[in-house]
């Protein structure tokens, strides 16, 4: 395990949190933020390392709430393991990830969790896990309790797609959501109607369409919208908050907005790719290029991108993620004759922060503070690790990115740190990139020099019963029905 280096003083920068910007110095001691503002210089011990942040923003390190490192699939495994994937994240200013434990059907949740924890020990950044519920039994119910109480897991994932594999039926959704409510853990959903996807995949194939262009045809926006509406309705009836991952289309974003307008606690995540890439990529004449973009939900026509940005601006969508899942060309080729067999996934853990800044802050869609909210603070709040993470303030983990708003970079597979063989943002020039990334008080990236170390990351527990659940409990008590007392 890597230990934090000597005290570090960051001078001359503008500290940006989700609620404010202020010119302030920052002192880091023993992996935590010890002082912000005038006290930082006054309290700095002699011999402290100094970083000049003049002209730069000092922001909380990014938190990517949706990654799949070292994911096994159909006898193969993604190119990025927990070390290479988190190293790439650090190069892009992301200092924490929340990955996914995905049990096989009938596999005990605790067995799967221990397996993923062992894989993740090599991580260079801090990490945590959502755990997927892929089947239901009394054992699953018991394991959910153990995960929450003993392992600091406060979110459970439900795949509404992938029929004949890990898809949850409504009975499993209801049982799991109800158990999550008891435990104070957030249910999350991959919202696509698996029955419709399965049917449409066969229909598209019968049309003679077998290439990647068939992928979006088999997963149209309404397939996502139906599942989002269904999951939101189930959560509403049970009175549990819900988090919808990788919202990609107008219809699903609208479902979340309507529910929130009714006062329901629904939260939406959007991927950097869905914000900037459209579905024309699936019609690329080169098979390997088109297949490289196959992920679910698929990239959408351009009008959906603008709707997702509006959702972030309006506060209906709350977090940005990547769904980082790097299958290479040889692995993607499994779907050469049948797009439905193409391993789903794209990269982006290194690019997310710069892409969201360039397309968001530089265009006026987001303020710097709103950028911090959607790349870090909101995830920390929703999954109950704020202000330990997602915040530059005294006592917080010293996970910090120094952001140079004038520096530029061209995204390319040739310069990325991910082991994937494709970059979905290839050729995109961005303005605004990290100059330094600090993880637990240690400079791990400095002006192109990546200093990631195996085993330096730490697993972080996330307590149950965050503010959402406290409010939900009070609301349920306030609205609790009572029997009518009748005479005779």
N, C-alpha and C positions, 0 to 999 in steps of 0.2 A: 504493500500500500504506500503510495507516495504521500509525503507530508508537505504541508504548506511551507513555502520558503520564508525568508526574512520579511519583516514588516514592509508594507508597500504603501507609498503615498502617491496618489493621483492628483496632479495639480493643474489648475487652469482650465478645466473643462466645464461644460454645462450639464449638470445632473438632470436627467429626465426620468421621472416616474409617471405612472398612469394618471396621476392627479395634478402634476405640476412640473415646471422646469425652473431650475435655479442655478446660478453660477456658484459652484462650491467645490472645494477640495474634498477628497475622500481618503481616509486612513484605514488600512486593512492590517489586522493583527491576528495571527493564529487561525487564518481561514475565515474569519468573520469581519464584518464592517465595524470598526471601533469608533469612528467619528466621521461626521459630515459637516462641512462648513469651516468656520474659523477654528474650531477646536481640533480639526484634523492636523493642522500644522503645529499647533501648540502641544499636542499630545504625541506627535511623532517621535519615536525613540531615535537616538543617534544611530547612524548606520542604516536607516531605513532606505530601501530602494525607492527611487522616484521615477514616475512616468509623467511626461509632459503631455497633457491632453488639450493644449491650446487649440481653439478652433474646432474641437470635437465634442461630441455628446458622450456622456458617461451614463450608460443605461443598464438595467438588469439583463443578464444573459438570457438568451431566448430559451423558452421551454417548448419543445415539440411534443404535443400530446398524442401523437399518432405515428409510430414507427414500427417496422417489422424487420429487426436485425436477425440474421442467422435463421430465417424462416424455412422450415422444411416443407417441401411441396412435391408430391408425385415422384418421390425418390431422389429429388435434387434439393439443394439448399441455396438460398440467395447468396450473391457474391460478397456482400458486406456482413461480417460477423459483428459482435458487439464492440470489438476494439476498432476495426476500420470504420465502422459506421459512426461511432461516437467521436472518433478522431476527425472525421469529415465535418461532423456537427460543430466541433470546437473551431475549426477553420472558418466556419460561417457565422460564428457568434452565438451559437446555441450551446448552452452549458448543461442542460438537463433534457432527458427524453422520458416519455412514458410509453413503453413498448407493450406487447400483448402476449400473454400466455394463452395458447389455443389448444385445449385438450382435444385429443382424438375422440370420436364417438365412443362412449362408455369408459373413457379413461378417467380415473379419479382426478379431481381438480388439484389436489395436493401433490399428486405424482407429477403432473404436468408443471405445476408451479416450481417444484424443486429442480426439475430438469432445466427450465428456463433460467432460474437463478444461478445454476452452475455454469450455464453458457455465458451469462452476463458478467461473471466475475472479472473478466478481462477488460471491461469497459474503461474508457479513458475519461468519460464524463459521468456525472451522477445520473442515476436511472431509477425508474419505478415501473410498476406493471399494472395494467388493467388485466383482469382474468376473464376469459370468455366462458360462457355457459353454453355448451354445445349439446347437452342432453339433460334429462331431469331424473332425479331419484332422491330418496332420503339421504343418501351419501353426499350427493351434490349439495343439498340443503345444509348438511352438517359442515362440509368443507368450506362453504361460503362463510359460515360463522367463524371458523378457524382462521381463514384468510384475513377477515376484517379485524378480529380481536388480537391475533398474534403476529400477523405479518404486515399490518399496515396497508392492506389493500382496501380502497374505498370506492371502487368502481368495477362494474361487471359488464362485459361486452356481449352483445347478442347479434348474431348474423341472421338477417331475415332473407338472405339469398344463399346460394350454393346448395341447392336441392341434392339429396342423396349423399351429402357430406356433413357439413356442420350447421345446416340451416335449423333455426328454432321454429317450431310451430307455435300457434297461439297459446296452447296449454303451457308450454315451457316458458313463454314470455310472461304469462300471468303469474305462474309460480315463482319465477325468478325475480320479477319486479316486486312482488309482494315480500319476498324474503329480503331483497335489497332495502326496502322501506323499513323493515324491522331492524335491520343492521345499521341503518344510516349510511348506506353506500349508494352511489349514483349508477343507475342503469344507463348504459349507452347502447345505441343501435346502429348497425349498418342497414340502412333502410333501402331495400329493393325487394320487390315481391318475387320470391324465388320460383314460385309456380309459374308465373307469367314469363320470367326469364327462360325457364326450361322449355316452355311451349314455343316461345319466339325463336330460341336458338334452332329448334328443329324446323320451324317454318322458314326461317331465313336460309338455312342449308338446303331446303327443298327448292328454293329459288335459284340454286346454283351459286350462291354467294358463300364462299368458304374462307375468304381472306379476312384480314383485320377490319375491313370496311363493314363486315357483318356484325362486329362487336357492338357498336352503338345502336344498330338497328334492333338488336335483341334486348337492349336495355334502354328504351326510350324514357324521357322524363316522367311520364305518368306512372311508370313502374316504380320509380323512386318515390313519387308523390304519394301513391297509394300506401306504401309501406310506412312512410313518415306519418301520414295521417292516422294509420292504424296504431302505430306505436304510441303516438301522442294521445290518442283516445284511451288506450289501455292505461297509460300512466295517469291520465286525468281521472278515470274511474277509481283507480287505486290510491290516488293522492300522493304520488311519488314524483320527485323531479326527474327530468330525463334529458339526456345529452345526445344529440343526433350527429354522428360523425360524417365527415366529408360530404356536406351538402353541396350538390353540384348544379342544381337547376332552379329556375324561377318557381316552379310549382311546389317544391319541397321547402324553399325559403319562405314562400307565402304561407304554407301550412304552419311553420314555426311562428311567423309574425301574427297570424290569426290567433293561435293559441296564447301567445304572450299578451295580445290585446284583451283576451278574456281573463288575464291574471294568472295563467298557468305558468309554472316554472319549467320552461323548456329552453334549452340552450343549443346553439348550432356551431359546428366547426366547418371551416372551409379550407381547401388545400390551395397552396400557392399555384399549383398547376392549373386548377380549375379557374383561378382568377385571371390567368394570362394566356391560356392555350385553348384553341378551338378544335372542333371535330374534323377539320379538313386534314389533319395529320393522318387519319386512318385511310385516306385515299392516296397516300404517297406511292409513287410507282415502285419504289424499292420495298420489297417485303419486310426485310429486317428493320427498316426504319419505321414503317407503319406498325409492325408488331411491337416495337419498343414502347409505343404509347398505350398498349392495351392494359388498362386498369379499370377497376369498377368502383363507383360509377364512371362511365367513360367521359372523355372531354366532350363538351357541348357546343352548339352553335354560339356565335359571338354574343347574341343578346342575353344569354344566361350569365356571362361574365359580368356585365354591367349590373345586373340584378344582384349578384353576390356582393359586389362592392357597395351597392346601396344598402344591402343588409348589414354589412359591417358598419357603415356610417350611421345607420339608424339604431344600431344596438340590438338587432334581431339575431345577428350572427356574432359570435363572441370570441372565437379563437381561430388561429391559422395553424395549419399542420402540413405534413408532407405525405403521409402514408408511405414513407421511404421503404421500398421493397425491391431490391435490385436483382432481377433475373437478367442474365446476359443473352446475347443473340442465340447461342446454341441451345439454351434452355427454352427460349421463346419459340424456337423452331418446332417444338412439340405440337404446336398448333398450325403447322404449315398447311395441312389439308383440312383442318377443322378449327376455326377461330375459337370455338368453345373450349378447346383443350390448351389454349395459350396461357401459360402462367401469368396471372395478373400482378402488375406492379411496375412502379417507376421510382426513380430516385428523387432527390431534392433536399435532403437534410442540410446540406451545405449551402444551398442557394436560397432557401426560403426567406431568410431575413432581408437579404439584399433585394430580392425580387419584390417583396411586399413593400419595402421602403421606396424603391424606384417607381413602382406602379401605383403606390398609395400616397406616400408623403410628397414625392416630387410632382405629383399631379394635383395636389390639393385635396385628394379624397380623404386623407388622414392627416392629423396633426402628429408631431413627434410623440406626444403623450398618448394619443390614440394608438399609435404604432406599438408602443410599449404594452398597452392594454391587450392588443390582439396577438402579440407575439410572445407574451410572457405573463403579465400580471393576471389576466383573466383566467388563464389555465391554473395558475397558482391558487386563485380564489376558489374556483369551481371544485378543485380537487384538494382543497383544504390544507395547503402548505404556505399560504400567504400570511404574514409578510416575511417568513423565513426565506422564501424564494419569490422572484418576481418583483423585487423591491430593492432600491438602493437606500438603505437606512441603517441606523445603528442596531446591531444584533443580527442582521440578516446574513445569510451565507454570502461570502465574497465571490459570487458568480456575476461577473461584470463584463460588458463589452464596451470598448472605446470605439465610437462610430465616427468615421470621417465622412461627412456629408458631401464632400467635393471629390473624393477619390473615385476612380472609375475602374471597371473590370468587364471583360467580355467572358461570358459563361462558355465553358468548353469542356468536353470530355478529356481533352489533352492536359488541362490544368487542374481538374477536380481531384479531390483526395479520396472520394468514394472509389471502391474497386469495381463498380459497375462499368460496362463498356459503352454506355450511351448517356447523353445528357439531354433531358427533355427541353432545357432552356438554351440549347446550343446556339451560339452566335448572338445571344441577347446581350447588349451592352447596358450595364447598370451604373448609375451614379449614386454613391453612398454605400460604403462597405466597411467591415470591421478592420481597424488597424491592429487592435490587440484584443485578445480574449483572456479573461482571468477566471480560473476555476478553483474554487475553495482557496482563494488568496494567491494562487500561483499563476504566473504568466505562461499560458500554454500555446499561445499563438501571437506572433509579433511581426507585423509587416511582411507576411508571406512565409515566415519561419514557423512551421508547425512543430510543437514540442510535446505532443501527446504521449502519454505513458500508459502502458498496459497496467491494469489493476488500480489505477489512480482514482477511478470513479467510485462512488459509494451509493449503495441502495438507500433510498429515502422512503421512510414510511409516511403514509398519509392518513391522519386520524379520521375516524368516522364521525358522523353527526356534525357536519359543518353547518354554517349559518342557514343554508337552504333547508336543511332538515329540521332545525330548530323552529324556523318559521312555519314549515309544513305541519309540524306537530301542533303548534299553537292554533293554526287555522283549522285543523281537523277537530280539535277540542271545541273551538268556537262554533263550528257548524255541525257538531254532532247531533243527529236526530234523536228524538225521544219518543217513547211510546205514548199514545193518547190514553189518558186515564178516563175510564167511563164508569158511570154508575150502573149498578144492577148487572 
